[in-house]
Amino acid sequence: MPVEQTDIENFLKRSSGGIMLDVRSPSEYRHAHIPGAHSLPLFSDEERKVVGTAYKQQGREVAVNEGLNFFSETMKTIQPQALKLLQENASATNAVFCVYCWRGGMRSNAVAWLLSLYGYKVVLLKGGYKSYRRWAFQQFGLPYKIKILGGFTGSGKTEVLAALNHHGQYTIDLESLAHHKGSAFGSLGMQPQPSPEMFENKIALALSEIPLGETIWLEDESRHIGSVHIPESLWKQMRNSDIYFLEIPQPERLNFIIQQYGCFDKEAIKTCVLKIQRKLGGLETKNALANLENNDVRSCFSILLRYYDKLYSHSLMRHENASINLHKIQCTAVDVNNALKLLKA
């Protein structure tokens, strides 16, 4: 069966309902890949290094021969692995394998050829993973209709964002994609963060799934979310978008914060406090840690909440001085259903 070669947009469409295969080395895949792709490496990391070195030092012909030597062994396992992936993925409604490597060259062509021999439909990505990266950066620069959900720490913004999505609004949860909640405590209870490149890949795909011109709700974030950052062109659009700010009394937000973070180990919380000790100040850091040691979680988090409120206030002042609209939503408590009603009003 002939192999179909296509561009990135059609490749992503064809991969819906099929199986996307990243045939680059394991380390390349771990660093970043097209979201939804499965790793099916043609070469191990060491084999890839050998082929690459041969290409640089001895030329293409020697590199190809080295690659063929490795491929002669790997090809025995490719089809069983591909079939297993097809059987394990209930979402795969057809037996189309969408294959890519780094540039759409030898590795993806070899795997595509092999799978086609077994009678599978195979779609090959022209330009490989590099074409996805070019496409991703194009997504960030498109004009979006963005609404920003704001509020001081502990306002339940993430929960409101999820509720908006549940009620049919288009949303992108950047913190979920980043595996981090933004503050010094944002890593607690979260999976390890993706690489900055992988974070960008995930954002690009999420943006592409929303029809251009439709309103997208995003949470008010600093550009950096833990160790990753929002792409600059998208970040600029966010900073120039209207903010819908949930105004909730501090005691109510403190209760919410304690529910979210009070369950974590004291040592983990202590580590997070120490991350901001320079900005928090020596005395406040000492008091927060002393309260934590005495199991007075409320007093500890009250100090931290004052710090984050002050930090956010400075950011909010910049918004108030800009030409954008700041819509203040008065709420008496952290109440998702009430916030939804007020946002729709």
C-alpha positions in Angstrom: 0.0 0.0 0.0 1.5 3.4 -1.0 2.6 5.8 1.7 0.8 9.2 1.7 2.9 12.3 2.4 1.2 15.3 3.7 1.6 18.7 5.4 1.3 19.4 9.1 -2.3 20.5 9.1 -3.6 17.5 7.2 -1.3 15.3 9.2 -2.9 16.4 12.5 -6.4 15.8 11.0 -5.5 12.4 9.8 -4.0 11.4 13.2 -7.4 12.0 14.8 -8.8 8.5 15.1 -5.5 6.9 14.1 -2.1 6.3 15.8 0.6 8.9 15.6 4.2 7.5 15.8 7.3 9.5 16.7 10.2 7.4 15.4 12.9 9.6 16.7 15.2 8.4 19.5 13.8 8.1 23.1 15.7 11.2 24.3 14.3 13.3 21.4 10.8 12.2 22.3 11.2 12.8 26.0 12.4 16.4 25.4 9.4 17.3 23.3 7.1 15.8 20.7 3.8 16.4 18.9 1.1 16.0 21.6 -0.7 12.6 21.3 2.3 10.9 19.6 3.5 7.5 20.8 7.2 6.8 20.9 8.3 4.1 18.5 12.1 4.8 18.0 13.9 3.4 15.0 17.2 4.0 16.7 18.2 4.0 20.3 20.0 7.2 21.6 23.4 5.5 21.2 22.6 4.2 17.7 21.4 7.7 16.6 24.7 9.1 17.9 26.7 6.5 15.9 24.8 7.3 12.7 25.1 11.1 13.2 28.8 10.9 13.9 29.3 8.7 10.8 27.5 11.3 8.7 29.6 14.2 10.0 32.9 12.4 9.8 32.5 10.0 6.9 29.6 11.2 4.8 26.1 10.2 3.9 26.8 6.8 2.4 28.6 5.5 5.5 25.9 6.9 7.7 23.2 5.2 5.6 25.0 1.8 5.9 25.3 2.2 9.7 21.6 3.0 9.8 20.7 0.0 7.7 22.7 -2.3 10.0 20.6 -1.1 13.0 17.4 -1.1 11.1 17.8 -4.7 10.1 17.5 -5.6 13.7 14.9 -3.1 14.7 12.5 -3.8 11.8 11.6 -7.2 13.4 10.0 -5.4 16.4 8.3 -2.4 14.6 5.2 -4.1 13.4 4.4 -6.0 16.7 4.8 -2.7 18.6 2.7 -0.8 16.2 -0.1 -3.4 16.3 0.0 -3.4 20.1 -0.5 0.3 20.2 -3.4 0.0 17.8 -5.0 -2.6 20.0 -4.4 -0.7 23.2 -5.9 2.6 22.0 -9.7 2.4 22.0 -9.8 5.9 20.5 -8.2 4.7 17.4 -11.1 4.2 15.0 -9.0 3.2 12.0 -5.7 1.6 11.3 -3.9 4.7 10.0 -0.4 5.2 11.2 0.8 8.8 11.1 4.6 8.8 11.2 7.2 11.5 11.7 10.8 11.9 12.5 13.0 15.0 12.9 13.0 16.2 9.2 10.8 13.7 7.5 13.8 11.8 6.2 15.4 8.4 6.5 13.9 7.3 9.8 10.3 8.1 9.1 10.5 6.8 5.5 12.0 3.5 6.7 9.2 2.9 9.3 6.5 4.1 6.9 7.8 1.7 4.2 7.9 -1.2 6.6 4.4 -0.7 7.9 3.0 -0.2 4.4 4.4 -3.7 3.5 2.2 -5.1 6.2 -0.8 -3.5 4.5 -1.4 -0.6 6.9 -2.4 2.8 5.7 0.5 5.1 6.5 0.6 9.0 6.4 4.1 10.6 6.5 4.7 14.1 7.7 6.6 16.2 5.2 9.3 18.1 7.0 8.9 16.0 10.2 8.8 17.4 13.7 10.5 20.6 12.5 7.4 21.4 10.4 5.3 21.1 13.6 7.5 23.6 15.4 7.1 26.1 12.5 3.4 25.6 12.6 3.3 25.9 16.4 4.9 29.4 16.3 2.4 30.4 13.6 -0.4 29.6 16.0 0.9 31.9 18.7 0.8 34.9 16.4 -2.8 34.5 15.1 -5.3 37.1 16.4 -7.4 35.6 19.2 -10.4 36.9 21.0 -9.3 36.4 24.6 -11.0 37.0 27.9 -8.8 36.8 31.0 -10.1 35.4 34.3 -8.4 37.2 37.1 -8.5 37.3 40.9 -6.2 37.2 43.9 -4.6 33.9 45.0 -7.3 31.6 46.4 -10.1 32.9 44.3 -10.8 29.5 42.7 -9.9 30.7 39.2 -8.9 27.3 38.0 -12.2 25.8 39.2 -14.2 28.5 37.5 -12.2 28.0 34.3 -13.1 24.3 34.3 -16.8 25.2 35.0 -16.8 27.6 32.0 -15.5 24.8 29.8 -18.1 22.4 31.2 -20.8 25.0 30.2 -19.6 25.1 26.6 -17.1 28.0 26.7 -13.7 27.6 25.0 -11.0 27.6 27.6 -7.3 26.7 27.8 -5.9 25.8 31.3 -2.3 26.8 30.9 -1.5 25.7 34.5 -2.7 22.2 33.6 -0.6 22.1 30.5 2.4 23.4 32.5 1.8 20.9 35.4 2.2 23.9 37.8 -0.1 26.3 39.5 2.1 29.3 39.1 3.2 30.2 42.7 6.1 29.0 44.7 3.7 26.3 45.9 2.5 25.5 42.3 4.4 22.2 42.0 2.8 20.6 45.1 0.8 17.6 44.0 1.6 18.0 40.4 3.5 15.9 37.9 7.0 16.9 36.7 6.8 19.9 34.4 7.3 19.4 30.6 10.2 21.0 28.9 9.6 24.6 27.7 9.4 23.3 24.1 6.8 20.6 25.0 4.7 23.3 26.8 4.7 25.4 23.6 3.7 22.3 21.6 0.7 21.7 23.9 -0.4 25.3 23.8 -0.2 25.4 20.0 -2.4 22.3 19.6 -4.9 23.6 22.2 -5.2 26.9 20.3 -5.6 25.2 16.9 -8.6 23.2 18.2 -10.6 26.4 18.9 -12.2 28.1 15.9 -10.5 31.4 15.1 -12.8 34.3 16.2 -14.4 32.4 19.1 -13.8 33.7 22.6 -11.1 31.9 24.6 -11.0 32.1 28.4 -7.5 32.1 29.9 -6.5 32.5 33.5 -4.4 35.6 34.4 -0.9 34.3 34.6 2.6 35.8 34.9 4.6 34.9 31.8 6.5 32.2 33.7 4.6 29.3 35.1 7.2 27.4 37.1 10.1 26.5 34.8 8.1 27.1 31.5 6.9 30.3 29.9 4.0 31.5 27.7 5.2 32.3 24.2 5.8 36.0 23.8 3.3 36.7 21.0 0.5 35.0 22.9 1.5 36.6 26.1 1.3 40.1 24.5 -2.3 39.3 23.4 -3.2 38.2 26.9 -1.8 41.4 28.4 -4.0 43.4 26.0 -7.2 41.5 26.7 -10.0 42.4 29.1 -9.8 41.0 32.6 -12.8 39.7 34.5 -11.5 40.0 38.1 -13.1 37.9 40.9 -13.2 40.0 44.1 -13.5 37.7 47.0 -12.8 38.6 50.7 -9.4 37.5 52.0 -10.8 35.2 54.8 -12.7 33.2 52.2 -9.7 32.9 50.0 -7.6 31.9 53.0 -10.1 29.0 53.7 -9.8 27.9 50.1 -6.0 28.0 50.2 -5.9 25.9 53.4 -8.2 23.3 51.8 -5.9 23.1 48.7 -2.4 23.2 50.4 -2.9 22.4 54.1 -2.9 18.7 53.4 0.7 18.6 52.2 3.7 17.5 54.2 5.2 20.3 56.4 8.6 19.8 54.9 7.3 20.2 51.4 5.5 23.5 52.4 8.7 24.7 54.2 10.7 24.1 51.1 8.2 26.2 49.1 8.3 29.0 51.7 12.1 29.1 51.5 11.9 29.6 47.8 10.4 33.1 48.3 12.2 34.1 51.6 14.2 36.8 49.9 11.1 38.6 48.7 9.0 37.6 51.6 11.5 39.1 54.1 13.4 37.6 57.0 10.9 38.3 59.7 7.8 37.1 57.7 9.7 34.0 56.6 10.6 33.3 60.2 7.0 33.8 61.4 5.6 31.7 58.7 7.9 28.8 59.4 7.3 29.1 63.1 3.6 28.9 62.6 4.0 25.9 60.4 6.2 24.2 62.9 3.5 24.8 65.6 0.9 23.3 63.3 -0.8 26.7 62.9 -1.4 26.4 59.2 -3.9 29.2 59.1 -1.4 31.8 60.4 1.3 30.5 58.2 -0.8 30.7 55.0 -2.2 34.1 56.1 1.3 35.5 55.9 1.9 34.0 52.5 -1.5 35.2 51.2 -0.7 38.8 52.2 2.6 38.5 50.2 0.8 37.2 47.1 -2.0 39.7 47.4 0.6 42.5 47.4 2.4 40.9 44.4 -0.8 40.6 42.4 -1.9 44.2 43.3 1.2 45.6 41.6 0.4 43.6 38.5 -3.2 44.7 38.6 -2.2 48.3 38.8 -0.4 47.9 35.5 -3.7 46.6 34.0 -5.7 49.5 35.4 -3.3 52.0 33.9 -3.6 50.4 30.5 -6.3 50.8 27.8 -7.9 47.5 28.5 -11.1 47.0 30.5 -11.0 45.6 34.0 -14.4 44.1 35.0 -14.6 43.6 38.8 -16.9 40.7 39.7 -18.0 41.0 43.4 -18.3 37.6 45.1 -18.9 36.9 48.8 -17.2 33.6 48.7 -15.3 31.1 46.6 -18.4 29.8 44.8 -18.0 28.5 41.3 -21.7 28.5 40.5 -22.2 32.0 41.7 -19.1 33.2 39.8 -20.5 31.6 36.6 -23.8 33.5 37.0 -22.0 36.8 37.6 -19.6 36.3 34.6 -22.6 35.7 32.3 -24.5 38.7 33.7 
